[in-house]
Amino acid sequence: MNMITSHSALTRFFLLAASVGISLSVVAADADKVPLKLELPKALFVGTPKALVTPNLEEVRKGPRPDFLVPKGATNVAAGKPVTSSDADPNLGKLAQITDGDKQGLDGSYVELNSGLQWVQIDLGAVHDLYAVVVWHYHGEARVYRDVVVQLATDADFISGVKTIFNNDHDNSAGLGIGTEKEYVETNEGKIIDAKGTPARYIRLYTQGSTSSELNHYTEVEAYGIKK
């Protein structure tokens, strides 16, 4: 074996070792994760949803939702935490209901905000590494909420250090940037949003009406994380 061949073989060996090492580290990281277990409310509608007119709708999933993995020890750190909003006086309900654990979506268990772009904000009380945010808007019928944007921050005013973890505003009508995620039909399952371990104390969620109404609705928001 000449020097060039030997060097080439050695290079391939180290590249293979590096790739295996990366794969093993990924496997080790996944081994420390568990499926996120959600307590789901009863489905309030069955059958095929009515035709929804929207240009950015994700395809209807067939079969059960795939497991979403979170680190062991991650809990719902939003439970019972204080909620503020761009609409301080909701048409229906109290802002505290958004983190009270009631996801049923029945009359009296959701909050209705005024029309236009509105947001709700949850103060977790301390910085947490967040891995999933789960949101239930009104799910008593098949509808699609517009301009769903979810942001995380350590700053209560969302001026600096803001991280957008979901944005399906395809035309920037909310003025928060063009999003790449798809719109989706509300169901009792809620929407799981990957927070990717982002450190944050505050969660802000936006909507701008739906296919059924110009008003905005929230039933429940959960955030799964670990306190830093």
N, C-alpha and C positions, 0 to 999 in steps of 0.2 A: 504494500500500500504506500503510495507516494504522499508527500506532505499535503498537497492540495486535496486529495481524496480524504485523508485523515481529518483535515480541518472541516471539510464539508460534513462528514459523518458526525463530528463532535458538535457542530452547530445544530444539526437536526436533532441530536440527542437532547441538547439543552432546550431547544424549542419545544420538544415533546414533553420534557420534564416540567417546563413552565406551564404548558397547557394542562397537563394532568394536575399540577399543583393548584391552578385556578379552579379546575373542575372540583377538586377535593374540597377547596375552601367554600365553594358554592354549596356543595352537598352538606358540609358541616354547618353552614349558616342555616340552610333549610331544615336541618335536623333539630334546630333550636326553635322552630316555628310550629304552630298548631293551627288548625282550621278555625276561623272566626265563627263562633256560635252565636247566632242572633235569635232572640225570641220574637217570632213574627206574629203580627196580628192576623185575624181572620180575613180571608179574601172577601172583598165587598162586591166584586162583580166576577162573573164567569163567562166563558165563551169567547168568541172572536170580538176584539174591540171594534167599535165603529170606525169608519174610514176617517183618518186624521190627515188634514191638509198641512203638510210641513215639508220643507225641502231638505231637511238635514236629519231625518229619522233613522235610527239604527234598526237593523233587521230584528224581527222578533226571534228571541232565542227558543230553541227546541230542547226540551229536557230540563233537568234541574240545573240550577246555577252552580258553576264550578266552585270548589272550595277557594276561599281567600285566606292566605296564610298571614298570621301575625306572630310576633315573638311571644314566647311563654311569659305569662305575667302581665300582658297587656289587658287593661280593663276599660270600661266605659268611664272615662274621666270627665265627661260632660254631664253626668247624671246630677240633677239638682242644682247645676251651676246657673248663675244669673245671666239673663238675656236682655239685651237692649236692641233697639231697632231704629231705622230711619223713620218709621211710623210709630211714634210713642203711644198712640191711642188707637189700637186695632179696632176694626169694625166688629169683630167677634173674638171672644176668648181673651186670655191673658198671656203675655209673653212667657211667663214662667212655665206654661204648659209645654213649651217646646223642648224642655229637658226634664219633664216630670215622669217619663217612662210609659205614658199612655200613647200607644201607636194606633189605636183602633180606627181612627178616621171617622168616627160617628159624630153626629151633632153634639157639640159640647166638648169635643176632644181635640179640636184643631183651632188654629188662630188664622183669622182673615185680616190681611193688611190691605191698604188702599191700592188704587191702580198706579200704573207707572213703575219705574224701576225702584224696587224696595230691597232693603237688606235687614237681616237679623244677625246679631253678634253675640257670641258666647265667650264669657270670661272664665277660663279654666282655673284661675286663681294662682297659678304658677306655671312655669315653663315645663312642658312635657315633650318627649319624643313621640310624635303622632304617626300612627301607621294606617289608620283607616278612619274616614268620616262617613257616616251613614245617614242619609236624609230621607225622610218621608214627607212629601208634600201631601195635598189632599189626594187620597187614592180610592174614593168611593165610586169613581167611574174612570174609564180610560181617558186620560187627558195628557197633554204634553205641556210642561211649563217652559216658557221662553227665557232665553238668556240666563241659564243656570251657571253661575260662577261661584266657586268656592275658593277663598283665600285664607292663608294662615299668616300670623305675624306675632312678634313679641311686643309690638307697639300698638296700643289701644286705638290710635288714630289712623292706623294703616297708611302711614306716610313713608316709613322706611322699613327695609327688610321684609317686604311683602312677598309671599310665595303663593302663586296661583297653582292649585292642584287639580282644578277642573274648570273648563270653560267651553260651553257649547254655543256661544254667541257667534254664529258664522258670518255675521255682517257688521259686527262692532256697533250694534244699535245701543248697547249699554255703555259704550265708551270706555271699556276696560281692556280693549284689544280683541283681535279676532281669535276665536277659539278653534281648536282642532277636534274636540270631542263631539259626539253625536247627541242629538236630542233623543229622549227616550220616553216611553209610556209609563206613567206612574202605576205601580202595583203595590200590594201589601208587602212585597219583599224589601222595599226601599232600594235606594241606590248606594252601592258601596263605592267609595272613592278612595283611591290609593294615595295615602299621604306620605309614603316613602320615608318614614322616620324623621320627618321635618320637625325641628324644635320650634314650639310655638306656645303662646299663652292664650291667644285670641283666635277665634274662628269667625269669619264673616261669610255669609251666604246670600247671594243675590238671586232675584227672579224679576221678570217683567211680564206678568200675566201668563195666561195659558191659552190653549186652543178652545177652552170652554168659557173663559172669563177674562176680563181685564184686571181682575183682582188677584192678589197673591196669597198663598196659603202654606202653612207649615203645621204638620202634625207632630213630628219628633225629629230631633237630631241627636245622634250618638257620635262619640269620638273615642277611638280606642288607642291608648297610648300608655307610656310609662313615665312617671315623674323623674325629672333629671336630678 
